[in-house]
């Protein structure tokens, strides 16, 4: 029995065909080979044959406009192309090669030459179609996430083993499935289990050539039956060459940059960049572009059998959520003193263990978000609040002719004490802020520049501070257009969006009865009502959850009532926590496509 006949005997379609008769009809089949990245069948075209995957791995992807959805991964001896062949209709999905593949083809002409075996083969094909339909009905059309992740370290990367292992640990925990981390180019011991669902293997590389490519392809197909998640981690002097050779096999590509490393010119939707916090050249941070701290120390700890450092682990886990499509974003809205409520919300979410991968802020939300994302813990932020809640008069500008309530000099001095010269694209948690270019009336996204300039522009509410000049742009507080920046966290990659609308509904705040203060109060109330409604509407359109604290009689400028306002944030978050966690669990279980906002100018 030749090799082709032995393969056909493993295909369920031919179970009713005796082995000796399989040998007779084997000459009607032809074999084709495809390199990774090639297309076997194209969506919209006709299939004039039935295909059987003999070796390699295929991905079935449906193109919907500019987006692709993977609906299945095929392993040998999978059947495909049969529906288009039987019905004469166009192929409903692209069949792409993810690992070098060998395919056995039964053409329409050959089908006509099967003679007495034709009915048995057709019955086998129809049975396979029925089983696939049953799987679709019971499991849905989206494929279970089953990524192959290829890491591409540069020459200065300081954590060649620790990051791969921590990423593998994150994937194993998030998916609840066995994960294999394969160090390519290592001469360490063979595969071993190092944690729940986590295994590490070493593959010695003697030469970087076609033999290595074939060996990795074979191992991938074999291991995919055991390990749904695989992290390929080239290490050693030939790491870059190894990555170049096998990059078509990967579903996700991770660029790991050491001190001063250059990021790639363009980053695909299935790629991520992790850069050392030392001399980073990343122009902006987002869900798939992050800085990492303590790389060298975490590598040393890993080699000594100790846990990696928390800031290092946080980034690995966040990238794991990027791969899984489960990153969480938090949009913190404006509202002056009402923005203290964000602290209460953060306490509840972080206390419940909900990860926060990206944050965006408007006005006071930018202040709180910048403090948290730059590395301050909630206890430290509380100390900031306690200090300034009773000292806000120090910010006041007593020069009425300058037509602004806040002293520019004092504000800049205070901001510098917290952030010094640190930039927005050097945060521990990716953070963006919004403003409005008053020249053009368009929203402006702040992703870089010093944090003090970012905060200054984001809180430039007319009457409080003058507009902030940034190049040709004249920026003011975005509360007039987009007070709850849910669209920003979607653009940053969040698949689960939580928004906090700190522009409270008017409740029992007292109005002034003295002229002209009552006129100013009416104007302020008009702005508050507008800000609340605009923020609520846009946030509800783009968020999974919108939290709107009930602030009672606390006025917008009641900074001295910080404890009460923080408590209001805590209360609304506690009330909604079960729904928040349940929604996130649903996302982790089945995936979700986030609504896509229009692009804003940068």
C-alpha positions as CSV (number, residue, x, y, z in Angstrom):
1,X,0.0,0.0,0.0
2,X,1.6,3.3,-1.1
3,X,1.7,6.5,1.0
4,X,-1.3,8.1,-0.8
5,X,-3.5,5.1,-0.2
6,X,-2.5,5.0,3.4
7,X,-3.6,8.6,3.8
8,X,-6.9,8.1,2.0
9,X,-7.7,5.2,4.3
10,X,-7.5,7.8,7.2
11,X,-10.1,10.1,5.6
12,X,-13.6,9.4,6.9
13,X,-15.1,10.0,3.4
14,X,-13.5,6.7,2.2
15,X,-14.4,4.5,5.2
16,X,-16.9,2.5,3.0
17,X,-14.3,1.9,0.3
18,X,-12.2,-1.3,0.8
19,X,-8.4,-0.8,1.0
20,X,-7.8,-2.8,-2.2
21,X,-10.3,-0.7,-4.1
22,X,-8.8,2.6,-2.7
23,X,-5.6,1.5,-4.4
24,X,-7.4,1.2,-7.7
25,X,-8.8,4.7,-7.6
26,X,-5.8,6.4,-6.0
27,X,-4.5,7.3,-9.5
28,X,-7.4,9.7,-9.9
29,X,-6.1,11.9,-7.1
30,X,-3.4,14.5,-7.5
31,X,-1.3,16.1,-4.8
32,X,-0.5,19.8,-4.6
33,X,1.8,21.7,-2.1
34,X,1.3,25.2,-0.8
35,X,3.6,27.4,1.2
36,X,2.4,29.3,4.3
37,X,0.6,32.5,3.3
38,X,-0.8,31.1,0.0
39,X,-4.5,30.8,-0.8
40,X,-5.9,27.4,-1.8
41,X,-9.5,28.6,-2.3
42,X,-10.7,32.2,-2.6
43,X,-14.0,33.6,-1.3
44,X,-16.4,34.3,-4.2
45,X,-14.7,31.9,-6.7
46,X,-16.0,28.4,-7.7
47,X,-14.5,25.1,-6.5
48,X,-14.2,22.5,-9.2
49,X,-12.7,19.9,-7.0
50,X,-12.9,18.4,-3.5
51,X,-9.8,18.9,-1.3
52,X,-8.3,16.8,1.5
53,X,-5.6,18.2,3.7
54,X,-2.8,15.7,4.0
55,X,-0.3,17.7,6.0
56,X,0.1,21.3,7.3
57,X,-2.6,23.6,8.7
58,X,-5.2,25.8,7.1
59,X,-7.3,28.7,8.2
60,X,-10.8,29.4,6.9
61,X,-11.5,33.1,7.0
62,X,-14.6,35.1,5.9
63,X,-13.9,38.5,4.5
64,X,-16.5,41.1,5.5
65,X,-15.5,44.5,4.1
66,X,-12.1,45.3,5.5
67,X,-12.4,42.8,8.3
68,X,-11.7,39.1,8.4
69,X,-13.1,36.6,10.8
70,X,-11.6,33.2,11.2
71,X,-14.3,30.6,11.3
72,X,-12.3,27.4,11.4
73,X,-8.8,25.9,11.5
74,X,-8.3,22.7,9.5
75,X,-5.9,19.9,10.5
76,X,-5.3,16.7,8.5
77,X,-7.2,14.9,7.2
78,X,-9.8,17.7,6.8
79,X,-12.1,17.9,3.8
80,X,-12.9,21.3,2.2
81,X,-14.3,22.9,-1.0
82,X,-17.1,20.3,-1.1
83,X,-20.1,22.7,-0.7
84,X,-19.1,24.8,-3.7
85,X,-18.4,21.7,-5.7
86,X,-21.8,20.1,-4.9
87,X,-24.0,23.2,-5.1
88,X,-22.1,25.1,-7.9
89,X,-22.2,28.2,-5.8
90,X,-19.2,30.4,-5.0
91,X,-16.9,29.5,-2.1
92,X,-18.1,31.3,1.0
93,X,-14.7,31.8,2.7
94,X,-11.0,32.0,1.9
95,X,-9.0,28.9,2.7
96,X,-5.5,30.1,3.6
97,X,-2.4,28.1,4.4
98,X,-1.1,28.9,7.9
99,X,1.6,26.1,7.9
100,X,3.1,24.7,4.7
101,X,0.5,22.2,3.4
102,X,0.1,19.2,1.2
103,X,-3.3,18.8,-0.3
104,X,-4.9,15.8,-2.1
105,X,-7.3,16.9,-4.9
106,X,-10.2,15.0,-6.4
107,X,-11.2,17.0,-9.5
108,X,-14.7,17.0,-11.1
109,X,-13.3,15.0,-14.0
110,X,-11.8,12.4,-11.7
111,X,-15.1,12.2,-9.8
112,X,-16.8,11.0,-13.0
113,X,-14.3,8.2,-13.3
114,X,-14.9,6.7,-9.8
115,X,-17.4,4.3,-11.3
116,X,-19.1,2.1,-8.8
117,X,-17.3,3.8,-5.9
118,X,-18.9,7.2,-6.7
119,X,-22.0,6.7,-4.6
120,X,-20.0,5.6,-1.5
121,X,-17.7,8.6,-1.8
122,X,-20.6,11.0,-2.2
123,X,-22.3,9.4,0.9
124,X,-19.1,10.0,2.8
125,X,-18.9,13.6,1.6
126,X,-22.6,14.3,2.6
127,X,-21.9,12.8,6.1
128,X,-19.0,15.1,6.5
129,X,-21.2,18.1,5.5
130,X,-23.9,17.1,8.0
131,X,-21.3,16.8,10.8
132,X,-19.9,20.2,10.0
133,X,-23.4,21.7,9.9
134,X,-24.1,20.2,13.4
135,X,-20.9,21.7,14.7
136,X,-21.9,25.1,13.3
137,X,-25.3,24.9,15.0
138,X,-23.9,23.8,18.4
139,X,-20.7,25.7,18.5
140,X,-21.3,28.8,16.3
141,X,-19.4,30.0,13.3
142,X,-16.4,31.6,14.9
143,X,-13.4,29.4,15.5
144,X,-12.2,28.9,19.0
145,X,-9.1,31.1,19.4
146,X,-6.1,28.9,18.7
147,X,-3.2,31.2,18.1
148,X,0.4,30.5,17.0
149,X,2.4,33.5,18.3
150,X,5.8,34.3,16.9
151,X,8.1,36.6,19.0
152,X,10.7,38.7,17.1
153,X,13.2,40.1,19.6
154,X,15.8,42.6,18.6
155,X,19.4,42.4,19.6
156,X,19.0,44.5,22.8
157,X,15.9,42.7,24.1
158,X,16.6,42.0,27.8
159,X,14.1,39.2,28.6
160,X,14.5,36.5,25.9
161,X,13.0,33.8,28.0
162,X,10.9,35.5,30.7
163,X,8.5,37.4,28.4
164,X,7.7,34.3,26.3
165,X,7.0,32.3,29.4
166,X,4.9,35.0,31.0
167,X,2.9,35.5,27.8
168,X,2.4,31.7,27.6
169,X,1.2,31.7,31.2
170,X,-1.2,34.5,30.4
171,X,-2.7,32.7,27.4
172,X,-3.0,29.4,29.3
173,X,-4.9,31.2,32.1
174,X,-7.1,33.3,29.9
175,X,-8.1,30.5,27.6
176,X,-8.0,27.7,30.2
177,X,-6.2,25.6,27.7
178,X,-2.8,23.9,27.4
179,X,-0.1,26.3,26.1
180,X,3.3,25.5,24.7
181,X,6.2,27.9,24.7
182,X,8.9,26.7,22.3
183,X,12.4,28.3,22.7
184,X,13.9,27.9,19.2
185,X,17.7,27.9,19.2
186,X,18.2,26.6,22.8
187,X,20.1,23.6,23.9
188,X,18.2,23.2,27.1
189,X,16.3,20.1,28.3
190,X,13.2,18.7,26.5
191,X,9.6,19.8,27.1
192,X,8.5,20.1,30.6
193,X,5.4,21.3,32.5
194,X,6.1,24.4,34.6
195,X,2.6,25.4,35.7
196,X,-1.1,24.8,35.2
197,X,-1.7,24.2,31.5
198,X,1.8,25.6,30.7
199,X,4.6,23.7,29.1
200,X,8.0,24.8,27.8
201,X,10.1,23.0,25.2
202,X,13.5,23.7,23.6
203,X,14.4,23.1,20.0
204,X,18.0,23.0,19.1
205,X,18.8,24.7,15.8
206,X,21.8,23.6,13.9
207,X,21.2,25.6,10.7
208,X,18.6,28.1,9.6
209,X,17.4,26.6,6.3
210,X,14.6,24.7,4.7
211,X,15.2,21.8,7.0
212,X,14.4,23.9,10.0
213,X,11.3,25.3,8.3
214,X,10.0,21.8,7.5
215,X,10.8,20.6,11.1
216,X,8.9,23.5,12.7
217,X,6.0,23.0,10.3
218,X,5.8,19.3,11.3
219,X,6.1,20.0,15.0
220,X,3.4,22.7,14.8
221,X,0.9,20.4,13.2
222,X,1.7,17.6,15.6
223,X,1.5,19.9,18.7
224,X,-1.7,21.7,17.7
225,X,-3.6,18.5,18.5
226,X,-2.4,18.9,22.1
227,X,-1.7,22.6,22.6
228,X,-4.3,25.1,21.3
229,X,-1.9,28.0,22.1
230,X,1.7,28.0,20.9
231,X,4.3,30.7,21.5
232,X,7.4,30.4,19.2
233,X,10.3,32.2,20.8
234,X,13.5,32.4,18.7
235,X,16.6,33.1,20.9
236,X,20.3,33.3,20.5
237,X,22.4,34.8,17.8
238,X,20.2,33.6,14.9
239,X,16.9,34.6,16.4
240,X,16.1,37.2,13.7
241,X,16.9,34.7,10.9
242,X,14.8,32.0,12.5
243,X,11.9,34.4,12.8
244,X,12.2,35.4,9.2
245,X,12.2,31.8,8.1
246,X,9.0,30.7,10.0
247,X,7.0,34.0,10.2
248,X,4.3,32.7,7.7
249,X,3.3,30.1,10.3
250,X,2.2,32.6,12.9
251,X,-1.2,34.1,13.5
252,X,0.3,36.9,15.7
253,X,3.7,38.5,15.5
254,X,5.3,40.2,18.5
255,X,8.1,42.7,18.1
256,X,10.2,42.9,21.2
257,X,12.4,46.0,21.4
258,X,15.3,46.6,23.8
259,X,17.0,49.9,24.7
260,X,16.3,52.4,21.8
261,X,14.9,49.7,19.5
262,X,13.2,50.9,16.3
263,X,9.5,49.9,16.0
264,X,8.4,48.5,12.6
265,X,7.2,51.1,10.1
266,X,3.7,49.6,10.1
267,X,1.9,47.4,12.5
268,X,-0.7,44.9,11.3
269,X,-3.9,44.2,13.3
270,X,-2.4,40.9,14.3
271,X,0.9,42.3,15.5
272,X,2.0,43.8,18.7
273,X,5.1,45.8,19.9
274,X,6.5,45.6,23.4
275,X,9.3,48.1,23.9
276,X,11.8,48.7,26.8
277,X,10.9,51.7,28.8
278,X,14.5,52.9,28.3
279,X,14.8,55.2,25.3
280,X,11.5,54.0,23.8
281,X,10.8,55.2,20.2
282,X,7.2,54.2,20.2
283,X,5.3,57.3,19.0
284,X,2.1,56.3,20.8
285,X,0.9,53.6,23.2
286,X,-2.2,51.5,22.7
287,X,-3.5,48.0,23.4
288,X,-1.0,46.4,21.0
289,X,1.9,48.9,21.5
290,X,3.1,49.0,25.1
291,X,6.2,49.8,27.2
292,X,7.6,47.2,29.6
293,X,9.5,47.8,32.8
294,X,11.9,45.6,34.8
295,X,12.8,43.4,31.8
296,X,16.4,42.6,32.9
297,X,15.3,42.0,36.5
298,X,12.5,39.8,35.4
299,X,14.8,37.7,33.2
300,X,17.2,37.3,36.1
301,X,14.3,36.2,38.4
302,X,13.0,33.8,35.8
303,X,16.4,32.1,35.3
304,X,16.6,31.8,39.1
305,X,13.2,30.2,39.4
306,X,11.6,33.2,40.9
307,X,8.5,35.1,39.8
308,X,8.8,38.0,37.3
309,X,8.2,41.5,38.6
310,X,4.6,42.8,38.7
311,X,5.0,45.6,36.1
312,X,6.6,43.1,33.7
313,X,3.8,40.6,34.2
314,X,1.1,43.2,33.8
315,X,2.2,43.9,30.2
316,X,2.6,40.2,29.3
317,X,-1.0,39.6,30.6
318,X,-2.3,42.6,28.7
319,X,-0.7,41.4,25.4
320,X,-2.3,38.0,26.1
321,X,-5.7,39.7,26.3
322,X,-4.8,41.5,23.0
323,X,-4.3,38.1,21.4
324,X,-7.5,36.8,23.0
325,X,-9.5,39.8,21.9
326,X,-10.4,40.6,25.6
327,X,-8.7,43.9,26.4
328,X,-10.6,46.3,28.6
329,X,-10.7,50.0,28.2
330,X,-11.8,52.7,30.6
331,X,-13.0,56.1,29.5
332,X,-13.0,58.8,32.2
333,X,-15.2,61.8,31.5
334,X,-14.8,65.4,32.4
335,X,-16.7,67.3,35.1
336,X,-14.4,69.3,37.3
337,X,-14.8,68.2,41.0
338,X,-17.2,65.6,39.9
339,X,-14.2,63.8,38.3
340,X,-13.2,62.7,41.8
341,X,-15.8,60.0,41.3
342,X,-13.4,58.2,39.0
343,X,-11.3,57.2,42.0
344,X,-14.2,55.4,43.6
345,X,-14.9,53.6,40.3
346,X,-11.2,52.6,40.0
347,X,-11.2,51.2,43.5
348,X,-14.1,48.9,42.8
349,X,-12.9,47.7,39.4
350,X,-9.4,47.1,40.5
351,X,-10.5,45.5,43.7
352,X,-12.7,43.0,41.7
353,X,-9.6,42.0,39.7
354,X,-10.9,43.5,36.4
355,X,-7.9,44.3,34.2
356,X,-7.6,47.8,32.7
357,X,-5.6,47.7,29.5
358,X,-6.1,51.2,28.1
359,X,-7.4,54.4,29.5
360,X,-8.6,57.7,27.9
361,X,-9.6,60.9,29.6
362,X,-11.3,64.2,29.1
363,X,-10.6,67.2,31.3
364,X,-10.7,66.0,35.0
365,X,-10.7,62.4,33.6
366,X,-7.3,63.3,32.1
367,X,-6.0,64.4,35.4
368,X,-7.1,61.2,37.2
369,X,-6.2,58.9,34.3
370,X,-2.7,60.5,33.9
371,X,-2.0,60.0,37.6
372,X,-3.0,56.3,37.5
373,X,-1.5,55.4,34.2
374,X,1.8,57.1,35.0
375,X,2.2,54.6,37.9
376,X,0.6,56.1,41.0
377,X,-1.5,53.6,43.0
378,X,-5.0,54.5,44.2
379,X,-3.6,55.1,47.7
380,X,-1.2,57.7,46.4
381,X,-3.9,59.3,44.3
382,X,-6.0,59.5,47.4
383,X,-3.2,61.5,49.1
384,X,-3.2,63.9,46.2
385,X,-6.9,64.4,46.5
386,X,-6.7,64.9,50.3
387,X,-4.1,67.5,49.9
388,X,-5.7,69.6,47.1
389,X,-9.4,69.2,48.0
390,X,-8.9,71.9,50.7
391,X,-6.3,73.9,48.9
392,X,-8.0,74.7,45.6
393,X,-7.8,78.4,46.3
394,X,-4.1,78.2,45.6
395,X,-5.0,77.6,41.9
396,X,-7.2,80.8,41.7
397,X,-6.0,83.7,39.6
398,X,-6.8,87.0,41.3
399,X,-6.0,89.0,38.2
400,X,-9.5,89.4,36.9
401,X,-8.4,91.2,33.7
402,X,-6.7,88.0,32.5
403,X,-10.2,86.5,32.1
404,X,-9.3,83.1,33.5
405,X,-10.0,81.6,37.0
406,X,-7.0,79.3,37.3
407,X,-3.5,80.6,37.5
408,X,-1.4,79.2,34.6
409,X,1.8,79.5,36.7
410,X,0.5,77.6,39.7
411,X,-1.1,74.9,37.6
412,X,2.1,74.2,35.6
413,X,4.1,74.1,38.8
414,X,1.8,71.6,40.4
415,X,1.6,69.4,37.3
416,X,5.4,69.4,37.0
417,X,5.6,68.1,40.6
418,X,3.7,65.0,39.6
419,X,4.9,64.3,36.1
420,X,8.1,66.3,35.6
421,X,9.1,66.0,31.9
422,X,7.4,62.6,31.4
423,X,5.5,62.1,28.1
424,X,2.1,60.6,27.4
425,X,3.8,57.9,25.3
426,X,5.8,56.8,28.3
427,X,3.0,55.7,30.6
428,X,2.9,52.4,32.4
429,X,-0.7,51.9,31.1
430,X,-1.5,53.2,27.6
431,X,-3.3,56.5,27.9
432,X,-4.8,59.0,25.5
433,X,-6.6,62.3,26.1
434,X,-8.9,64.4,24.0
435,X,-9.3,68.1,23.3
436,X,-11.0,70.2,20.7
437,X,-9.1,72.4,18.2
438,X,-11.1,75.6,18.5
439,X,-9.8,76.8,15.1
440,X,-11.4,73.9,13.2
441,X,-14.0,72.6,15.6
442,X,-12.6,69.1,15.3
443,X,-11.7,66.7,18.1
444,X,-8.0,66.3,18.7
445,X,-6.4,63.2,20.2
446,X,-3.3,63.7,22.4
447,X,-1.0,60.6,22.3
448,X,2.4,62.1,22.9
449,X,4.1,65.4,24.2
450,X,4.7,66.1,27.9
451,X,1.9,64.9,30.3
452,X,1.8,68.4,31.8
453,X,0.9,69.9,28.3
454,X,-1.6,67.1,27.8
455,X,-3.4,67.8,31.0
456,X,-3.2,71.6,30.5
457,X,-4.8,71.3,27.0
458,X,-7.5,68.9,28.2
459,X,-8.7,71.1,31.1
460,X,-8.6,74.4,29.1
461,X,-12.3,75.2,29.7
462,X,-13.0,78.8,28.6
463,X,-13.2,81.0,31.7
464,X,-11.0,78.7,33.7
465,X,-7.9,78.5,31.5
466,X,-7.1,80.0,28.0
467,X,-6.8,77.7,25.0
468,X,-3.5,75.8,24.8
469,X,-1.3,76.3,21.7
470,X,0.1,73.1,20.2
471,X,1.8,73.8,16.9
472,X,-1.0,75.1,14.6
473,X,-3.7,73.8,16.9
474,X,-5.5,75.8,19.5
475,X,-6.8,73.3,22.0
476,X,-9.6,73.6,24.6
477,X,-11.5,71.2,26.9
478,X,-13.3,68.5,24.8
479,X,-16.3,68.6,27.2
480,X,-18.0,70.9,24.6
481,X,-18.0,68.0,22.1
482,X,-17.0,64.6,23.6
483,X,-17.0,64.7,27.4
484,X,-16.7,60.9,27.7
485,X,-14.1,59.6,25.3
486,X,-15.4,56.1,24.7
487,X,-14.3,56.4,21.0
488,X,-10.7,56.7,22.1
489,X,-10.5,53.5,24.0
490,X,-12.1,51.7,21.0
491,X,-9.4,53.1,18.8
492,X,-6.8,52.0,21.3
493,X,-8.0,48.4,20.9
494,X,-10.5,47.9,23.8
495,X,-12.9,45.1,23.1
496,X,-14.8,45.7,26.4
497,X,-15.4,49.4,27.0
498,X,-16.4,50.9,30.4
499,X,-17.2,54.6,30.4
500,X,-17.7,56.9,33.4
501,X,-19.9,60.0,32.7
502,X,-18.9,62.4,35.5
503,X,-21.1,65.1,34.1
504,X,-23.9,64.4,36.6
505,X,-27.6,64.8,36.0
506,X,-28.9,67.9,37.7
507,X,-30.5,66.9,41.0
508,X,-30.8,69.0,44.1
509,X,-28.0,71.5,43.6
510,X,-29.2,74.9,44.9
511,X,-29.4,77.9,42.5
512,X,-28.2,81.3,43.3
513,X,-30.9,84.0,43.6
514,X,-28.6,87.0,43.4
515,X,-28.1,88.9,40.2
516,X,-25.9,88.6,38.3
517,X,-24.7,85.3,39.9
518,X,-28.0,83.6,39.0
519,X,-27.4,84.4,35.3
520,X,-23.9,82.7,35.5
521,X,-25.6,79.8,37.4
522,X,-28.1,79.4,34.6
523,X,-25.4,79.4,32.0
524,X,-23.4,76.8,33.9
525,X,-26.5,74.6,34.3
526,X,-27.1,74.8,30.5
527,X,-23.5,73.7,29.9
528,X,-23.9,70.9,32.4
529,X,-27.2,69.6,30.9
530,X,-25.6,69.7,27.4
531,X,-22.4,68.0,28.6
532,X,-24.3,65.2,30.4
533,X,-26.6,64.5,27.4
534,X,-23.9,64.6,24.8
535,X,-21.5,62.5,26.9
536,X,-24.2,59.9,27.8
537,X,-25.4,59.5,24.3
538,X,-22.0,59.0,22.7
539,X,-20.8,56.8,25.6
540,X,-23.9,54.5,25.3
541,X,-23.3,54.2,21.6
542,X,-19.7,53.0,21.9
543,X,-19.5,51.4,25.4
544,X,-20.5,48.1,26.9
545,X,-21.2,49.7,30.2
546,X,-21.8,53.4,31.1
547,X,-21.5,54.5,34.8
548,X,-23.2,57.7,35.7
549,X,-22.7,58.6,39.4
550,X,-25.6,60.2,41.3
551,X,-23.9,63.2,42.9
552,X,-26.8,64.7,44.9
553,X,-26.3,68.3,45.8
554,X,-22.5,68.3,45.2
555,X,-21.7,71.2,42.9
556,X,-19.3,70.9,39.9
557,X,-16.7,73.0,41.7
558,X,-17.1,71.5,45.1
559,X,-13.6,70.1,45.3
560,X,-13.7,70.2,49.1
561,X,-16.4,67.5,49.0
562,X,-14.0,64.9,47.5
563,X,-14.7,62.1,49.9
564,X,-18.5,62.3,49.2
565,X,-17.9,62.4,45.4
566,X,-15.5,59.5,45.5
567,X,-18.1,57.6,47.5
568,X,-20.7,58.3,44.8
569,X,-18.3,56.8,42.3
570,X,-17.7,53.7,44.4
571,X,-21.5,53.2,44.9
572,X,-22.4,53.3,41.2
573,X,-19.5,50.9,40.4
574,X,-20.6,48.5,43.2
575,X,-24.2,48.5,41.9
576,X,-23.1,47.7,38.4
577,X,-20.2,45.4,39.2
578,X,-22.1,42.1,38.7
579,X,-23.3,43.2,35.3
580,X,-19.8,44.4,34.4
581,X,-18.2,41.1,35.3
582,X,-20.9,39.1,33.7
583,X,-20.5,41.0,30.4
584,X,-16.7,40.6,30.5
585,X,-17.1,36.8,31.1
586,X,-19.4,36.6,28.1
587,X,-16.8,38.4,26.0
588,X,-14.1,36.0,27.1
589,X,-16.4,33.1,26.3
590,X,-17.5,34.0,22.9
591,X,-15.8,37.1,21.6
592,X,-17.4,40.3,20.4
593,X,-16.9,42.8,17.6
594,X,-16.7,46.3,19.0
595,X,-18.4,49.2,17.2
596,X,-15.9,51.3,15.4
597,X,-15.9,55.1,15.8
598,X,-14.9,57.6,13.2
599,X,-11.2,58.6,13.2
600,X,-10.2,61.8,15.0
601,X,-7.4,64.1,13.9
602,X,-4.0,63.6,15.6
